Amino acid sequence: MEVYYYVPASEASYAVECGLKLSRWHDREVVIGGAVKKCLAALLNPKDDMDKYKSPDLKCLKLEVSANYCYIADRYLYELGKDNPLLADMYTTTIRPASGYIFGSFRLPECLVASTVIGGYIKVLDRRIDSPVLFENSEELYLNNIIETRKEMHNDFGDAMLYYFFCRLAESGKIDKIEDAKRRAAVFLDRRDGKYFTVKVPDIEKY
């Protein structure tokens, strides 16, 4: 499988030629199958870390790795778990073999590569001509999956999203709200540009 890993630009050529030795490059130690494993925390999409993607000091490497040595985990929980032991434990429970991962299941998936990646299976990502990734970034895919699933379950989910979004803006005084409880409708007025938005009030009891 193809995954992406950032290294200092000065190290990229050496990595392509000589590989990424797990003992040197590992940036995770996680419990997998009851044992602690050292892993490279790679990405499924190079744009999943835009700070690194844009950094002139880093190079993105595309790795070809056997799925037998790859595990997918929720990096979003890992970051939150740095300050919350409960979420740290949740992160560990998300770890699964790459073969069992369904794209869009995690907001920010990472691929834990539990092996050295030898030279010949690494190249510097060429953004101009390299093989395209299947989606813009993992967070967009994750959110779209949730929204589409909810739309299939509730045909008024679009109204529900807009209603509660605009209600929060109204609570903060950024827009005005006029609601007709009898007709279950609301009009939100943006005073800055005079635009208004008509939204059906969702029946939250049926959700």
VEXBA-920359 format. One record per residue (C-alpha): x, y, z; chain; residue in three letters; residue number from 1. Coordinates in pm, whole numbers. Last residue first. Example, Ala and Ser with C-alpha at 12.3 -4.5 7.8 and 13.67 -1.06 7.14 Angstrom:
REM residues 2
@c1=1367, c2=-106, c3=714, bati=A, zake=SER, dofi=2 .
@c1=1230, c2=-450, c3=780, bati=A, zake=ALA, dofi=1 .
//
This chain:
REM residues 207
@c1=-3357, c2=1187, c3=1554, bati=A, zake=TYR, dofi=207 .
@c1=-3736, c2=1200, c3=1566, bati=A, zake=LYS, dofi=206 .
@c1=-3747, c2=1438, c3=1862, bati=A, zake=GLU, dofi=205 .
@c1=-3527, c2=1690, c3=1677, bati=A, zake=ILE, dofi=204 .
@c1=-3811, c2=1793, c3=1451, bati=A, zake=ASP, dofi=203 .
@c1=-3610, c2=2035, c3=1242, bati=A, zake=PRO, dofi=202 .
@c1=-3705, c2=2401, c3=1201, bati=A, zake=VAL, dofi=201 .
@c1=-3720, c2=2464, c3=825, bati=A, zake=LYS, dofi=200 .
@c1=-3470, c2=2726, c3=711, bati=A, zake=VAL, dofi=199 .
@c1=-3499, c2=3054, c3=523, bati=A, zake=THR, dofi=198 .
@c1=-3173, c2=3247, c3=486, bati=A, zake=PHE, dofi=197 .
@c1=-3140, c2=3624, c3=460, bati=A, zake=TYR, dofi=196 .
@c1=-2882, c2=3851, c3=305, bati=A, zake=LYS, dofi=195 .
@c1=-2873, c2=4215, c3=419, bati=A, zake=GLY, dofi=194 .
@c1=-2494, c2=4239, c3=388, bati=A, zake=ASP, dofi=193 .
@c1=-2380, c2=4299, c3=744, bati=A, zake=ARG, dofi=192 .
@c1=-2721, c2=4252, c3=905, bati=A, zake=ARG, dofi=191 .
@c1=-2728, c2=3881, c3=823, bati=A, zake=ASP, dofi=190 .
@c1=-3090, c2=3781, c3=863, bati=A, zake=LEU, dofi=189 .
@c1=-3202, c2=3433, c3=965, bati=A, zake=PHE, dofi=188 .
@c1=-3556, c2=3325, c3=886, bati=A, zake=VAL, dofi=187 .
@c1=-3706, c2=3032, c3=1071, bati=A, zake=ALA, dofi=186 .
@c1=-3982, c2=2782, c3=1001, bati=A, zake=ALA, dofi=185 .
@c1=-4184, c2=2538, c3=1207, bati=A, zake=ARG, dofi=184 .
@c1=-4514, c2=2682, c3=1081, bati=A, zake=ARG, dofi=183 .
@c1=-4650, c2=2728, c3=1434, bati=A, zake=LYS, dofi=182 .
@c1=-4308, c2=2808, c3=1581, bati=A, zake=ALA, dofi=181 .
@c1=-4244, c2=3093, c3=1339, bati=A, zake=ASP, dofi=180 .
@c1=-3888, c2=3204, c3=1408, bati=A, zake=GLU, dofi=179 .
@c1=-3713, c2=3532, c3=1331, bati=A, zake=ILE, dofi=178 .
@c1=-3339, c2=3520, c3=1395, bati=A, zake=LYS, dofi=177 .
@c1=-3088, c2=3804, c3=1367, bati=A, zake=ASP, dofi=176 .
@c1=-2717, c2=3758, c3=1289, bati=A, zake=ILE, dofi=175 .
@c1=-2385, c2=3806, c3=1468, bati=A, zake=LYS, dofi=174 .
@c1=-2538, c2=3842, c3=1813, bati=A, zake=GLY, dofi=173 .
@c1=-2359, c2=3541, c3=1963, bati=A, zake=SER, dofi=172 .
@c1=-2689, c2=3360, c3=2009, bati=A, zake=GLU, dofi=171 .
@c1=-2778, c2=3438, c3=1645, bati=A, zake=ALA, dofi=170 .
@c1=-2456, c2=3275, c3=1526, bati=A, zake=LEU, dofi=169 .
@c1=-2537, c2=2969, c3=1735, bati=A, zake=ARG, dofi=168 .
@c1=-2886, c2=2961, c3=1587, bati=A, zake=CYS, dofi=167 .
@c1=-2738, c2=2984, c3=1236, bati=A, zake=PHE, dofi=166 .
@c1=-2541, c2=2663, c3=1288, bati=A, zake=PHE, dofi=165 .
@c1=-2836, c2=2493, c3=1459, bati=A, zake=TYR, dofi=164 .
@c1=-3070, c2=2569, c3=1171, bati=A, zake=TYR, dofi=163 .
@c1=-2817, c2=2499, c3=897, bati=A, zake=LEU, dofi=162 .
@c1=-2737, c2=2150, c3=1023, bati=A, zake=MET, dofi=161 .
@c1=-3104, c2=2067, c3=1084, bati=A, zake=ALA, dofi=160 .
@c1=-3210, c2=2195, c3=742, bati=A, zake=ASP, dofi=159 .
@c1=-2954, c2=1966, c3=577, bati=A, zake=GLY, dofi=158 .
@c1=-3072, c2=1678, c3=797, bati=A, zake=PHE, dofi=157 .
@c1=-3429, c2=1709, c3=672, bati=A, zake=ASP, dofi=156 .
@c1=-3430, c2=1379, c3=481, bati=A, zake=ASN, dofi=155 .
@c1=-3317, c2=1190, c3=789, bati=A, zake=HIS, dofi=154 .
@c1=-3144, c2=849, c3=760, bati=A, zake=MET, dofi=153 .
@c1=-3000, c2=901, c3=412, bati=A, zake=GLU, dofi=152 .
@c1=-2905, c2=1257, c3=506, bati=A, zake=LYS, dofi=151 .
@c1=-2734, c2=1122, c3=818, bati=A, zake=ARG, dofi=150 .
@c1=-2516, c2=890, c3=607, bati=A, zake=THR, dofi=149 .
@c1=-2431, c2=1173, c3=367, bati=A, zake=GLU, dofi=148 .
@c1=-2329, c2=1404, c3=652, bati=A, zake=ILE, dofi=147 .
@c1=-2116, c2=1141, c3=827, bati=A, zake=ILE, dofi=146 .
@c1=-1941, c2=1042, c3=503, bati=A, zake=ASN, dofi=145 .
@c1=-1883, c2=1405, c3=408, bati=A, zake=ASN, dofi=144 .
@c1=-1719, c2=1469, c3=745, bati=A, zake=LEU, dofi=143 .
@c1=-1480, c2=1174, c3=710, bati=A, zake=TYR, dofi=142 .
@c1=-1393, c2=1250, c3=346, bati=A, zake=LEU, dofi=141 .
@c1=-1316, c2=1614, c3=429, bati=A, zake=GLU, dofi=140 .
@c1=-1104, c2=1508, c3=727, bati=A, zake=GLU, dofi=139 .
@c1=-912, c2=1258, c3=516, bati=A, zake=SER, dofi=138 .
@c1=-792, c2=1506, c3=256, bati=A, zake=ASN, dofi=137 .
@c1=-861, c2=1590, c3=-109, bati=A, zake=GLU, dofi=136 .
@c1=-966, c2=1235, c3=-199, bati=A, zake=PHE, dofi=135 .
@c1=-841, c2=948, c3=-415, bati=A, zake=LEU, dofi=134 .
@c1=-475, c2=1053, c3=-423, bati=A, zake=VAL, dofi=133 .
@c1=-330, c2=1128, c3=-764, bati=A, zake=PRO, dofi=132 .
@c1=-31, c2=933, c3=-897, bati=A, zake=SER, dofi=131 .
@c1=268, c2=1164, c3=-918, bati=A, zake=ASP, dofi=130 .
@c1=308, c2=1414, c3=-1202, bati=A, zake=ILE, dofi=129 .
@c1=298, c2=1760, c3=-1048, bati=A, zake=ARG, dofi=128 .
@c1=310, c2=1681, c3=-674, bati=A, zake=ARG, dofi=127 .
@c1=627, c2=1476, c3=-711, bati=A, zake=ASP, dofi=126 .
@c1=650, c2=1273, c3=-392, bati=A, zake=LEU, dofi=125 .
@c1=1009, c2=1172, c3=-314, bati=A, zake=VAL, dofi=124 .
@c1=1055, c2=800, c3=-359, bati=A, zake=LYS, dofi=123 .
@c1=1067, c2=498, c3=-133, bati=A, zake=ILE, dofi=122 .
@c1=1032, c2=127, c3=-208, bati=A, zake=TYR, dofi=121 .
@c1=1376, c2=101, c3=-370, bati=A, zake=GLY, dofi=120 .
@c1=1544, c2=173, c3=-40, bati=A, zake=GLY, dofi=119 .
@c1=1409, c2=-37, c3=246, bati=A, zake=ILE, dofi=118 .
@c1=1119, c2=47, c3=472, bati=A, zake=VAL, dofi=117 .
@c1=1186, c2=-82, c3=824, bati=A, zake=THR, dofi=116 .
@c1=881, c2=-236, c3=983, bati=A, zake=SER, dofi=115 .
@c1=578, c2=-154, c3=1198, bati=A, zake=ALA, dofi=114 .
@c1=424, c2=111, c3=975, bati=A, zake=VAL, dofi=113 .
@c1=147, c2=284, c3=1168, bati=A, zake=LEU, dofi=112 .
@c1=-78, c2=442, c3=908, bati=A, zake=CYS, dofi=111 .
@c1=-254, c2=751, c3=1032, bati=A, zake=GLU, dofi=110 .
@c1=-619, c2=838, c3=1005, bati=A, zake=PRO, dofi=109 .
@c1=-752, c2=1189, c3=1070, bati=A, zake=LEU, dofi=108 .
@c1=-1131, c2=1196, c3=1096, bati=A, zake=ARG, dofi=107 .
@c1=-1148, c2=818, c3=1109, bati=A, zake=PHE, dofi=106 .
@c1=-1393, c2=589, c3=925, bati=A, zake=SER, dofi=105 .
@c1=-1355, c2=772, c3=592, bati=A, zake=GLY, dofi=104 .
@c1=-1171, c2=488, c3=421, bati=A, zake=PHE, dofi=103 .
@c1=-1268, c2=150, c3=565, bati=A, zake=ILE, dofi=102 .
@c1=-985, c2=-17, c3=758, bati=A, zake=TYR, dofi=101 .
@c1=-970, c2=-395, c3=794, bati=A, zake=GLY, dofi=100 .
@c1=-676, c2=-459, c3=560, bati=A, zake=SER, dofi=99 .
@c1=-478, c2=-190, c3=739, bati=A, zake=ALA, dofi=98 .
@c1=-486, c2=-394, c3=1057, bati=A, zake=PRO, dofi=97 .
@c1=-658, c2=-211, c3=1343, bati=A, zake=ARG, dofi=96 .
@c1=-571, c2=54, c3=1601, bati=A, zake=ILE, dofi=95 .
@c1=-884, c2=227, c3=1728, bati=A, zake=THR, dofi=94 .
@c1=-853, c2=77, c3=2078, bati=A, zake=THR, dofi=93 .
@c1=-520, c2=252, c3=2132, bati=A, zake=THR, dofi=92 .
@c1=-673, c2=589, c3=2050, bati=A, zake=TYR, dofi=91 .
@c1=-951, c2=527, c3=2301, bati=A, zake=MET, dofi=90 .
@c1=-690, c2=476, c3=2573, bati=A, zake=ASP, dofi=89 .
@c1=-537, c2=814, c3=2487, bati=A, zake=ALA, dofi=88 .
@c1=-888, c2=959, c3=2487, bati=A, zake=LEU, dofi=87 .
@c1=-936, c2=848, c3=2848, bati=A, zake=LEU, dofi=86 .
@c1=-589, c2=970, c3=2942, bati=A, zake=PRO, dofi=85 .
@c1=-668, c2=1326, c3=2824, bati=A, zake=ASN, dofi=84 .
@c1=-397, c2=1583, c3=2755, bati=A, zake=ASP, dofi=83 .
@c1=-191, c2=1391, c3=2498, bati=A, zake=LYS, dofi=82 .
@c1=-510, c2=1204, c3=2412, bati=A, zake=GLY, dofi=81 .
@c1=-633, c2=1487, c3=2194, bati=A, zake=LEU, dofi=80 .
@c1=-340, c2=1435, c3=1956, bati=A, zake=GLU, dofi=79 .
@c1=-383, c2=1057, c3=1954, bati=A, zake=TYR, dofi=78 .
@c1=-760, c2=1090, c3=1909, bati=A, zake=LEU, dofi=77 .
@c1=-704, c2=1290, c3=1589, bati=A, zake=TYR, dofi=76 .
@c1=-445, c2=1035, c3=1480, bati=A, zake=ARG, dofi=75 .
@c1=-711, c2=764, c3=1459, bati=A, zake=ASP, dofi=74 .
@c1=-526, c2=440, c3=1390, bati=A, zake=ALA, dofi=73 .
@c1=-447, c2=225, c3=1086, bati=A, zake=ILE, dofi=72 .
@c1=-200, c2=-63, c3=1104, bati=A, zake=TYR, dofi=71 .
@c1=59, c2=-161, c3=848, bati=A, zake=CYS, dofi=70 .
@c1=310, c2=-447, c3=847, bati=A, zake=TYR, dofi=69 .
@c1=93, c2=-698, c3=658, bati=A, zake=ASN, dofi=68 .
@c1=-19, c2=-413, c3=431, bati=A, zake=ALA, dofi=67 .
@c1=320, c2=-440, c3=262, bati=A, zake=SER, dofi=66 .
@c1=476, c2=-97, c3=222, bati=A, zake=VAL, dofi=65 .
@c1=538, c2=127, c3=-78, bati=A, zake=GLU, dofi=64 .
@c1=639, c2=461, c3=69, bati=A, zake=LEU, dofi=63 .
@c1=585, c2=805, c3=-81, bati=A, zake=LYS, dofi=62 .
@c1=818, c2=1056, c3=78, bati=A, zake=LEU, dofi=61 .
@c1=716, c2=1413, c3=150, bati=A, zake=CYS, dofi=60 .
@c1=1007, c2=1650, c3=190, bati=A, zake=LYS, dofi=59 .
@c1=1044, c2=1897, c3=473, bati=A, zake=LEU, dofi=58 .
@c1=1213, c2=2235, c3=525, bati=A, zake=ASP, dofi=57 .
@c1=1006, c2=2414, c3=261, bati=A, zake=PRO, dofi=56 .
@c1=694, c2=2343, c3=471, bati=A, zake=SER, dofi=55 .
@c1=367, c2=2343, c3=279, bati=A, zake=LYS, dofi=54 .
@c1=289, c2=1973, c3=317, bati=A, zake=TYR, dofi=53 .
@c1=423, c2=1976, c3=673, bati=A, zake=LYS, dofi=52 .
@c1=177, c2=2243, c3=780, bati=A, zake=ASP, dofi=51 .
@c1=-91, c2=2082, c3=564, bati=A, zake=MET, dofi=50 .
@c1=-84, c2=1754, c3=755, bati=A, zake=ASP, dofi=49 .
@c1=-356, c2=1539, c3=597, bati=A, zake=ASP, dofi=48 .
@c1=-243, c2=1677, c3=262, bati=A, zake=LYS, dofi=47 .
@c1=-2, c2=1387, c3=203, bati=A, zake=PRO, dofi=46 .
@c1=-294, c2=1140, c3=221, bati=A, zake=ASN, dofi=45 .
@c1=-283, c2=802, c3=394, bati=A, zake=LEU, dofi=44 .
@c1=-31, c2=937, c3=642, bati=A, zake=LEU, dofi=43 .
@c1=270, c2=780, c3=815, bati=A, zake=ALA, dofi=42 .
@c1=340, c2=723, c3=1184, bati=A, zake=ALA, dofi=41 .
@c1=653, c2=508, c3=1170, bati=A, zake=LEU, dofi=40 .
@c1=616, c2=235, c3=1429, bati=A, zake=CYS, dofi=39 .
@c1=781, c2=76, c3=1732, bati=A, zake=LYS, dofi=38 .
@c1=568, c2=-203, c3=1873, bati=A, zake=LYS, dofi=37 .
@c1=461, c2=-276, c3=2229, bati=A, zake=VAL, dofi=36 .
@c1=290, c2=-614, c3=2250, bati=A, zake=ALA, dofi=35 .
@c1=-68, c2=-710, c3=2338, bati=A, zake=GLY, dofi=34 .
@c1=-182, c2=-735, c3=1979, bati=A, zake=GLY, dofi=33 .
@c1=-64, c2=-383, c3=1910, bati=A, zake=ILE, dofi=32 .
@c1=45, c2=-159, c3=2195, bati=A, zake=VAL, dofi=31 .
@c1=203, c2=157, c3=2061, bati=A, zake=VAL, dofi=30 .
@c1=546, c2=314, c3=2039, bati=A, zake=GLU, dofi=29 .
@c1=528, c2=595, c3=1786, bati=A, zake=ARG, dofi=28 .
@c1=785, c2=814, c3=1613, bati=A, zake=ASP, dofi=27 .
@c1=1006, c2=544, c3=1458, bati=A, zake=HIS, dofi=26 .
@c1=1285, c2=685, c3=1240, bati=A, zake=TRP, dofi=25 .
@c1=1599, c2=540, c3=1393, bati=A, zake=ARG, dofi=24 .
@c1=1502, c2=187, c3=1499, bati=A, zake=SER, dofi=23 .
@c1=1264, c2=162, c3=1203, bati=A, zake=LEU, dofi=22 .
@c1=1535, c2=219, c3=943, bati=A, zake=LYS, dofi=21 .
@c1=1401, c2=432, c3=662, bati=A, zake=LEU, dofi=20 .
@c1=1562, c2=339, c3=331, bati=A, zake=GLY, dofi=19 .
@c1=1913, c2=368, c3=191, bati=A, zake=CYS, dofi=18 .
@c1=1865, c2=541, c3=-142, bati=A, zake=GLU, dofi=17 .
@c1=1534, c2=718, c3=-90, bati=A, zake=VAL, dofi=16 .
@c1=1618, c2=791, c3=275, bati=A, zake=ALA, dofi=15 .
@c1=1956, c2=939, c3=179, bati=A, zake=TYR, dofi=14 .
@c1=1792, c2=1166, c3=-77, bati=A, zake=SER, dofi=13 .
@c1=1529, c2=1283, c3=172, bati=A, zake=ALA, dofi=12 .
@c1=1755, c2=1359, c3=469, bati=A, zake=GLU, dofi=11 .
@c1=1832, c2=1725, c3=387, bati=A, zake=SER, dofi=10 .
@c1=1462, c2=1791, c3=322, bati=A, zake=ALA, dofi=9 .
@c1=1379, c2=1682, c3=676, bati=A, zake=PRO, dofi=8 .
@c1=1140, c2=1385, c3=662, bati=A, zake=VAL, dofi=7 .
@c1=767, c2=1356, c3=596, bati=A, zake=TYR, dofi=6 .
@c1=594, c2=1022, c3=542, bati=A, zake=TYR, dofi=5 .
@c1=325, c2=922, c3=296, bati=A, zake=TYR, dofi=4 .
@c1=154, c2=587, c3=244, bati=A, zake=VAL, dofi=3 .
@c1=105, c2=361, c3=-58, bati=A, zake=GLU, dofi=2 .
@c1=0, c2=0, c3=0, bati=A, zake=MET, dofi=1 .
//
